[in-house]
Amino acid sequence: MTNRSSRPAIALGTLLVALVAIAIGAYRFHHDRLEWTSDGAIYLRMLLHDRGLSEDEAKRRSDAFINTTPEARLPEAKGFYTDSPPQHYRDQFALFRSRPLYPLLAAPLYPRFGPDALKIVSVCAYVAATVLMYLVLLQLVPAWLAALGAIGFGTAPPVLNFAALPLTDELALALWIAAFGALLAALRGRALPWLPLAIASAAVLTFVRPAIYLPFGAALAAFLASPRGSAQRTTAARAAIAFVAIGLAFLAFTTWVHGPGVAQQLRWEYDWERATGGPFSNRPFIMWWALTFVATLAQEVVVETYRHGALFMLVLAGIGLVAARGTIVAALAIGGAAATLVALIVNPVELQRTVTLPLTPILVLLATLALSAAVARIRERAPAGV
């Protein structure tokens, strides 16, 4: 699994993928221009605070803007954007204290673009994630197939859904792909200092969205799969140790800014579900968590298979995993995929943002490997001269 494409082919593929991603990102920005969420409202408050406003003034201005959007008219958002919002929404703000980088990136754009600055950062992150997916695939397959895989990634429903929303998801996705790709390059012995880049990407990711478990899971799997005493095993160990250090630094930062712990976040989700009449919210906490976990998992599998047509990609990904068995690529994919399930412990209510989205680049990578293996088999069996 090595790419032997010429430089012109690689450059052409990069240009094609970038142009397609930019066109799609621009369309999604136009399509979702009026779409906001309660999370987006909080990021807007943080942005305004970063611009120098007091927390009270930032909330007042954010509320004034959100009240002009369809979000404020949703029944579930009743009373959110007032001087006296419900307690479960007031408590939500604390969950975002340890995610400072997304609004910080948007703050310099605010004087010119207003609240759309958050959406512009998401669109740019969407384009970056798609191009990064291409660069990761280039390590393994020819340029034309890498471009096909990257465009498939960029048009996957979970990725498109968040392409222009005022949320951290696309930025976190781009950073996760960067960390995964750099770790893959480091483990395959590439010449550039890929390991520091993987560590840096993981560090930035963690302060955009607390998901250090994703690169750690990939590194741990690579460590376990590598031969004893090999350079590959040493690289994986160094990466895993660095990711643990980043996680500890994040915990210290969260404590410093009075952010939430796991128990606090779970309690907030339970209180939110009870306040909004969510499923199983009339049950005791532990029973609510267990029932929600199972129900959300089952529902997400059905939704992804039926509405998003993910069954074909899942089958291809399974074939790709078989084709890559015994390689470091397979180990990284298995570790990263398994790590996505950690999010269920903290947030059993929603899977698309916390599991499906970070799982998508892994599925695309494995599916592309399956296509590459099929193309190679066809060429092997083609008659001479054809």
Stockholm file with secondary structure:
# STOCKHOLM 1.0

chainA/1-386         MTNRSSRPAIALGTLLVALVAIAIGAYRFHHDRLEWTSDGAIYLRMLLHDRGLSEDEAKRRSDAFINTTPEARLPEAKGFYTDSPPQHYRDQFALFRSRPLYPLLAAPLYPRFGPDALKIVSVCAYVAATVLMYLVLLQLVPAWLAALGAIGFGTAPPVLNFAALPLTDELALALWIAAFGALLAALRGRALPWLPLAIASAAVLTFVRPAIYLPFGAALAAFLASPRGSAQRTTAARAAIAFVAIGLAFLAFTTWVHGPGVAQQLRWEYDWERATGGPFSNRPFIMWWALTFVATLAQEVVVETYRHGALFMLVLAGIGLVAARGTIVAALAIGGAAATLVALIVNPVELQRTVTLPLTPILVLLATLALSAAVARIRERAPAGV
#=GR chainA/1-386 SS CCCCCCHHHHHHHHHHHHHHHHHHHHHHHHHTTTCCCHHHHHHHHHHHHHTTCCHHHHHHHHHHHHTTSGGGGSGGGTTTTSSSCCHHHHHHGGGGTTCCHHHHHHGGGHHHHTTHHHHHHHHHHHHHHHHHHHHHHHTTSCHHHHHHHHHHHHTSHHHHHTTTSSSSHHHHHHHHHHHHHHHHHHHTTCSSCHHHHHHHHHHHHHTTSSCTHHHHHHHHHHHHHSCTTCHHHHHHHHHHHHHHHHHHHHHHHHHHTTCCCHHHHHHHHHHHHHHHTCTTTTSCHHHHHHHHHHHHHHHHHHHHHHTSCCHHHHHHHHHHHHHTTTSHHHHHHHHHHHHHTHHHHHCCSCCIIIIIHHHHHHHHHHHHHHHHHHHHHHHHHSCTTC
#=GC SS_cons         CCCCCCHHHHHHHHHHHHHHHHHHHHHHHHHTTTCCCHHHHHHHHHHHHHTTCCHHHHHHHHHHHHTTSGGGGSGGGTTTTSSSCCHHHHHHGGGGTTCCHHHHHHGGGHHHHTTHHHHHHHHHHHHHHHHHHHHHHHTTSCHHHHHHHHHHHHTSHHHHHTTTSSSSHHHHHHHHHHHHHHHHHHHTTCSSCHHHHHHHHHHHHHTTSSCTHHHHHHHHHHHHHSCTTCHHHHHHHHHHHHHHHHHHHHHHHHHHTTCCCHHHHHHHHHHHHHHHTCTTTTSCHHHHHHHHHHHHHHHHHHHHHHTSCCHHHHHHHHHHHHHTTTSHHHHHHHHHHHHHTHHHHHCCSCCIIIIIHHHHHHHHHHHHHHHHHHHHHHHHHSCTTC
//
